[in-house]
């Protein structure tokens, strides 16, 4: 997958990027700048595209219940 490819993103992430891009364009950013900012925002929110492997949806700081 070449750098900058959007293949690994979910449909939800693509929709989010479109809405964010429109917002940046409405605020006066150029088309290219708005697109770059939108994808950077999506990456920050979701940590990038789809990731393979199990257990990715689980928080790493999950605590077990005390049964005492």
ChimeraX commands (.cxc) that place a marker at each C-alpha (Angstrom):
marker #1 position 0.00,0.00,0.00 radius 0.5
marker #1 position 1.60,3.30,-1.05 radius 0.5
marker #1 position 1.97,6.13,1.39 radius 0.5
marker #1 position -1.10,8.36,1.40 radius 0.5
marker #1 position -3.45,5.55,0.30 radius 0.5
marker #1 position -6.89,5.66,1.92 radius 0.5
marker #1 position -7.67,1.97,1.28 radius 0.5
marker #1 position -7.43,0.94,4.93 radius 0.5
marker #1 position -10.03,3.39,6.25 radius 0.5
marker #1 position -13.59,2.45,7.16 radius 0.5
marker #1 position -16.62,4.04,5.52 radius 0.5
marker #1 position -17.31,5.90,8.77 radius 0.5
marker #1 position -13.80,7.37,8.82 radius 0.5
marker #1 position -14.16,8.45,5.18 radius 0.5
marker #1 position -17.48,10.18,5.95 radius 0.5
marker #1 position -15.93,11.91,8.95 radius 0.5
marker #1 position -13.03,13.13,6.81 radius 0.5
marker #1 position -15.45,14.51,4.19 radius 0.5
marker #1 position -17.40,16.49,6.80 radius 0.5
marker #1 position -14.24,17.78,8.46 radius 0.5
marker #1 position -12.80,18.75,5.07 radius 0.5
marker #1 position -15.96,20.72,4.19 radius 0.5
marker #1 position -15.71,22.52,7.52 radius 0.5
marker #1 position -12.09,23.55,6.89 radius 0.5
marker #1 position -12.99,24.73,3.37 radius 0.5
marker #1 position -15.83,26.84,4.78 radius 0.5
marker #1 position -13.31,28.45,7.12 radius 0.5
marker #1 position -11.11,29.45,4.17 radius 0.5
marker #1 position -8.54,26.64,3.82 radius 0.5
marker #1 position -7.58,25.52,0.32 radius 0.5
marker #1 position -8.89,22.18,-0.99 radius 0.5
marker #1 position -5.53,20.42,-0.50 radius 0.5
marker #1 position -4.94,21.92,2.93 radius 0.5
marker #1 position -8.48,21.06,4.05 radius 0.5
marker #1 position -8.06,17.44,2.91 radius 0.5
marker #1 position -4.72,17.07,4.69 radius 0.5
marker #1 position -6.09,18.55,7.90 radius 0.5
marker #1 position -9.22,16.38,7.72 radius 0.5
marker #1 position -7.26,13.13,7.45 radius 0.5
marker #1 position -4.88,14.26,10.19 radius 0.5
marker #1 position -7.89,14.86,12.41 radius 0.5
marker #1 position -9.39,11.44,11.63 radius 0.5
marker #1 position -6.03,9.80,12.35 radius 0.5
marker #1 position -5.78,11.60,15.67 radius 0.5
marker #1 position -9.32,10.61,16.68 radius 0.5
marker #1 position -9.14,6.95,15.62 radius 0.5
marker #1 position -5.43,6.19,15.50 radius 0.5
marker #1 position -5.34,5.68,11.73 radius 0.5
marker #1 position -7.05,3.18,9.46 radius 0.5
marker #1 position -8.42,-0.27,10.16 radius 0.5
marker #1 position -6.08,-2.45,12.16 radius 0.5
marker #1 position -5.94,-6.22,11.94 radius 0.5
marker #1 position -5.85,-8.51,14.94 radius 0.5
marker #1 position -8.10,-9.32,17.83 radius 0.5
marker #1 position -8.60,-7.27,20.95 radius 0.5
marker #1 position -8.07,-3.88,19.35 radius 0.5
marker #1 position -11.37,-2.52,20.66 radius 0.5
marker #1 position -10.51,-3.23,24.27 radius 0.5
marker #1 position -8.95,-0.58,26.49 radius 0.5
marker #1 position -5.46,-1.38,27.71 radius 0.5
marker #1 position -6.18,0.07,31.13 radius 0.5
marker #1 position -9.21,-2.15,31.81 radius 0.5
marker #1 position -9.31,-3.22,35.44 radius 0.5
marker #1 position -10.69,-6.45,36.77 radius 0.5
marker #1 position -13.40,-6.39,39.41 radius 0.5
marker #1 position -12.35,-7.15,42.95 radius 0.5
marker #1 position -14.19,-10.22,44.18 radius 0.5
marker #1 position -13.23,-10.00,47.83 radius 0.5
marker link #1:1,2 radius 0.2
marker link #1:2,3 radius 0.2
marker link #1:3,4 radius 0.2
marker link #1:4,5 radius 0.2
marker link #1:5,6 radius 0.2
marker link #1:6,7 radius 0.2
marker link #1:7,8 radius 0.2
marker link #1:8,9 radius 0.2
marker link #1:9,10 radius 0.2
marker link #1:10,11 radius 0.2
marker link #1:11,12 radius 0.2
marker link #1:12,13 radius 0.2
marker link #1:13,14 radius 0.2
marker link #1:14,15 radius 0.2
marker link #1:15,16 radius 0.2
marker link #1:16,17 radius 0.2
marker link #1:17,18 radius 0.2
marker link #1:18,19 radius 0.2
marker link #1:19,20 radius 0.2
marker link #1:20,21 radius 0.2
marker link #1:21,22 radius 0.2
marker link #1:22,23 radius 0.2
marker link #1:23,24 radius 0.2
marker link #1:24,25 radius 0.2
marker link #1:25,26 radius 0.2
marker link #1:26,27 radius 0.2
marker link #1:27,28 radius 0.2
marker link #1:28,29 radius 0.2
marker link #1:29,30 radius 0.2
marker link #1:30,31 radius 0.2
marker link #1:31,32 radius 0.2
marker link #1:32,33 radius 0.2
marker link #1:33,34 radius 0.2
marker link #1:34,35 radius 0.2
marker link #1:35,36 radius 0.2
marker link #1:36,37 radius 0.2
marker link #1:37,38 radius 0.2
marker link #1:38,39 radius 0.2
marker link #1:39,40 radius 0.2
marker link #1:40,41 radius 0.2
marker link #1:41,42 radius 0.2
marker link #1:42,43 radius 0.2
marker link #1:43,44 radius 0.2
marker link #1:44,45 radius 0.2
marker link #1:45,46 radius 0.2
marker link #1:46,47 radius 0.2
marker link #1:47,48 radius 0.2
marker link #1:48,49 radius 0.2
marker link #1:49,50 radius 0.2
marker link #1:50,51 radius 0.2
marker link #1:51,52 radius 0.2
marker link #1:52,53 radius 0.2
marker link #1:53,54 radius 0.2
marker link #1:54,55 radius 0.2
marker link #1:55,56 radius 0.2
marker link #1:56,57 radius 0.2
marker link #1:57,58 radius 0.2
marker link #1:58,59 radius 0.2
marker link #1:59,60 radius 0.2
marker link #1:60,61 radius 0.2
marker link #1:61,62 radius 0.2
marker link #1:62,63 radius 0.2
marker link #1:63,64 radius 0.2
marker link #1:64,65 radius 0.2
marker link #1:65,66 radius 0.2
marker link #1:66,67 radius 0.2
marker link #1:67,68 radius 0.2
view
